Amino acid sequence: MAAIIISEAVKELPKEATCWEAVEALTVSVVRCYRSYGIYEEIRNKPDERITAAVIIYSNHRKEVWM
């Protein structure tokens, strides 16, 4: 599930995005998912049940690798 959410969010990033803007956008996309399923409050109080993902993004615009 996390891979799908993150993958879709990465596609929507503006090419000028900074690493920090990308992290924020990916986090917001996960929060939206939790809210759409009505589980945000529950997950907020149970960090061990949160979805997780690792991502490496290459910004061609900035010539940077973000991990």
Backbone as a chain_set.jsonl record, in Angstrom:
{"seq": "MAAIIISEAVKELPKEATCWEAVEALTVSVVRCYRSYGIYEEIRNKPDERITAAVIIYSNHRKEVWM", "coords": {"N": [[0.813, -1.184, 0.0], [1.89, 1.293, 0.846], [3.863, 1.69, -1.092], [2.379, 2.162, -3.402], [0.962, 4.511, -2.761], [3.096, 6.336, -2.349], [4.401, 6.184, -4.816], [2.473, 7.276, -6.554], [2.324, 9.859, -5.482], [4.912, 10.832, -5.955], [4.874, 11.093, -8.709], [3.358, 13.371, -8.969], [4.892, 15.451, -8.063], [6.232, 18.717, -8.455], [8.706, 19.646, -10.868], [10.529, 21.444, -9.857], [10.642, 20.993, -7.167], [11.989, 20.835, -3.859], [14.046, 18.707, -1.8], [12.968, 18.674, 0.807], [10.403, 19.648, 0.325], [9.433, 17.565, -1.197], [9.457, 15.446, 0.663], [7.547, 16.4, 2.474], [5.265, 16.459, 0.788], [4.984, 13.714, 0.228], [4.493, 12.72, 2.769], [2.072, 14.017, 3.368], [0.458, 12.782, 1.468], [0.276, 10.182, 2.477], [-1.017, 10.666, 4.915], [-3.466, 11.611, 3.922], [-4.442, 9.261, 2.832], [-4.803, 7.681, 5.152], [-6.812, 9.23, 6.335], [-8.836, 9.006, 4.419], [-9.637, 6.407, 4.772], [-10.636, 6.614, 7.255], [-9.046, 6.193, 9.504], [-7.151, 7.774, 10.646], [-6.886, 8.99, 13.283], [-6.687, 6.719, 14.897], [-4.328, 5.497, 13.889], [-2.526, 7.519, 14.38], [-2.176, 7.32, 17.096], [-1.03, 4.858, 17.341], [1.829, 4.173, 16.495], [3.302, 1.921, 15.75], [1.715, 0.564, 13.998], [1.63, 1.895, 11.635], [1.901, 2.411, 8.078], [4.896, 1.867, 6.211], [7.632, 3.087, 4.232], [10.425, 3.11, 2.06], [12.3, 5.313, 0.123], [14.046, 6.406, -2.738], [14.823, 9.19, -4.497], [15.574, 10.705, -7.556], [16.298, 13.898, -8.51], [16.158, 15.298, -11.446], [16.059, 17.91, -12.269], [17.357, 19.296, -10.194], [19.652, 17.864, -10.039], [20.174, 16.006, -7.991], [20.257, 13.388, -5.547], [17.883, 12.024, -3.477], [17.449, 10.591, -0.343]], "CA": [[0.0, 0.0, 0.0], [2.758, 2.473, 0.916], [4.543, 1.872, -2.378], [1.425, 2.745, -4.354], [0.716, 5.9, -2.347], [4.315, 7.113, -2.59], [4.625, 6.22, -6.266], [1.55, 8.256, -7.138], [2.697, 11.195, -5.005], [6.145, 11.233, -6.653], [4.481, 11.51, -10.067], [2.731, 14.69, -8.898], [5.831, 16.472, -7.599], [6.726, 19.645, -9.475], [10.127, 19.401, -11.134], [11.329, 22.373, -9.069], [10.521, 20.657, -5.746], [13.188, 20.551, -3.086], [13.947, 17.458, -1.048], [12.043, 18.872, 1.924], [9.053, 19.751, -0.237], [9.054, 16.213, -1.601], [9.15, 14.696, 1.889], [6.256, 16.91, 2.964], [4.212, 16.0, -0.119], [4.798, 12.273, 0.412], [3.856, 12.556, 4.081], [0.679, 14.451, 3.221], [-0.275, 11.765, 0.708], [0.001, 9.065, 3.387], [-2.041, 11.15, 5.846], [-4.735, 11.621, 3.175], [-4.884, 7.871, 2.731], [-5.349, 7.328, 6.466], [-8.085, 9.94, 6.536], [-9.85, 8.47, 3.501], [-10.108, 5.152, 5.369], [-11.17, 6.925, 8.568], [-8.205, 5.595, 10.541], [-6.068, 8.693, 10.994], [-6.722, 9.129, 14.737], [-6.21, 5.435, 15.419], [-2.934, 5.322, 13.47], [-1.727, 8.537, 15.067], [-1.909, 6.84, 18.451], [-0.392, 3.537, 17.277], [2.883, 4.301, 15.48], [3.787, 0.61, 15.306], [0.803, 0.044, 12.983], [1.673, 2.761, 10.453], [2.585, 1.882, 6.904], [6.232, 2.423, 6.051], [8.204, 2.989, 2.898], [11.728, 3.716, 1.816], [12.286, 5.828, -1.239], [15.181, 7.17, -3.241], [14.324, 10.0, -5.612], [16.56, 11.508, -8.266], [15.762, 15.122, -9.091], [16.914, 15.676, -12.641], [16.093, 19.373, -12.278], [18.362, 19.744, -9.232], [20.816, 16.977, -10.117], [20.351, 15.525, -6.623], [19.644, 12.136, -5.129], [17.285, 12.184, -2.157], [17.192, 9.312, 0.328]], "C": [[0.87, 1.267, 0.0], [3.428, 2.745, -0.426], [3.629, 2.537, -3.399], [1.191, 4.215, -4.033], [1.91, 6.784, -2.696], [4.582, 7.261, -4.085], [3.736, 7.26, -6.94], [1.921, 9.679, -6.724], [3.945, 11.71, -5.715], [5.814, 11.739, -8.054], [3.92, 12.925, -10.091], [3.678, 15.801, -8.451], [6.221, 17.42, -8.731], [8.231, 19.437, -9.669], [11.033, 20.299, -10.297], [11.342, 22.035, -7.584], [11.891, 20.431, -5.114], [12.997, 19.209, -2.384], [12.909, 17.593, 0.059], [10.611, 19.012, 1.443], [8.545, 18.378, -0.664], [8.668, 15.379, -0.38], [7.791, 15.117, 2.438], [5.104, 16.401, 2.098], [3.938, 14.504, 0.051], [4.112, 11.992, 1.74], [2.379, 12.915, 4.01], [-0.128, 13.397, 2.462], [-0.615, 10.553, 1.576], [-1.095, 9.462, 4.377], [-3.407, 11.168, 5.161], [-5.309, 10.216, 3.053], [-5.502, 7.42, 4.051], [-6.71, 7.969, 6.687], [-9.179, 9.377, 5.634], [-10.421, 7.148, 4.003], [-10.675, 5.364, 6.775], [-10.349, 6.365, 9.72], [-7.09, 6.528, 11.023], [-5.834, 8.774, 12.499], [-6.185, 7.845, 15.355], [-4.724, 5.241, 15.124], [-2.024, 6.324, 14.176], [-1.315, 8.079, 16.462], [-1.233, 5.472, 18.498], [0.706, 3.538, 16.211], [3.403, 2.962, 14.961], [2.898, -0.01, 14.24], [0.783, 0.888, 11.705], [2.335, 2.039, 9.277], [3.948, 2.552, 6.796], [6.708, 2.242, 4.622], [9.596, 3.608, 2.912], [11.735, 4.158, 0.363], [13.602, 6.553, -1.534], [14.676, 7.88, -4.488], [15.505, 10.732, -6.238], [15.849, 12.704, -8.873], [16.656, 15.509, -10.261], [17.077, 17.195, -12.707], [17.213, 19.902, -11.373], [19.651, 18.952, -9.264], [21.205, 16.469, -8.713], [19.688, 14.175, -6.447], [19.151, 12.345, -3.707], [16.997, 10.801, -1.567], [16.562, 9.552, 1.678]], "O": [[0.611, 2.2, -0.76], [3.545, 3.896, -0.846], [4.072, 3.385, -4.174], [1.216, 5.064, -4.924], [1.744, 7.858, -3.275], [4.945, 8.339, -4.555], [4.191, 8.026, -7.79], [1.838, 10.601, -7.535], [4.029, 12.894, -6.04], [6.411, 12.707, -8.526], [3.995, 13.606, -11.114], [3.301, 16.973, -8.462], [6.509, 16.975, -9.842], [8.938, 19.09, -8.724], [12.188, 19.951, -10.054], [11.997, 22.732, -6.809], [12.815, 19.914, -5.742], [11.899, 18.652, -2.385], [12.062, 16.715, 0.226], [9.692, 18.53, 2.106], [7.363, 18.071, -0.509], [7.654, 14.681, -0.401], [6.982, 14.271, 2.82], [4.081, 15.962, 2.623], [2.783, 14.078, 0.02], [3.245, 11.122, 1.823], [1.534, 12.191, 4.536], [-1.288, 13.154, 2.795], [-1.685, 9.963, 1.421], [-2.001, 8.673, 4.646], [-4.404, 10.775, 5.767], [-6.519, 10.017, 3.16], [-6.591, 6.847, 4.07], [-7.642, 7.324, 7.168], [-10.333, 9.282, 6.052], [-11.562, 6.807, 3.692], [-11.138, 4.418, 7.412], [-10.887, 6.093, 10.793], [-6.184, 6.095, 11.735], [-4.696, 8.641, 12.95], [-5.326, 7.886, 16.236], [-3.955, 4.864, 16.008], [-0.887, 6.005, 14.523], [-0.233, 8.415, 16.943], [-0.899, 4.981, 19.576], [0.525, 2.963, 15.139], [3.896, 2.889, 13.835], [3.278, -1.01, 13.633], [-0.001, 0.616, 10.796], [3.201, 1.182, 9.455], [4.124, 3.684, 7.245], [6.245, 1.358, 3.9], [9.884, 4.517, 3.691], [11.233, 3.456, -0.515], [14.174, 7.22, -0.672], [14.166, 7.251, -5.416], [16.333, 11.308, -5.533], [14.912, 12.549, -9.656], [17.774, 15.989, -10.073], [18.11, 17.698, -13.148], [17.927, 20.837, -11.738], [20.628, 19.31, -8.607], [22.369, 16.496, -8.313], [18.696, 13.856, -7.103], [19.901, 12.789, -2.838], [16.38, 9.953, -2.213], [16.268, 8.599, 2.4]]}, "num_chains": 1, "name": "protein.A"}
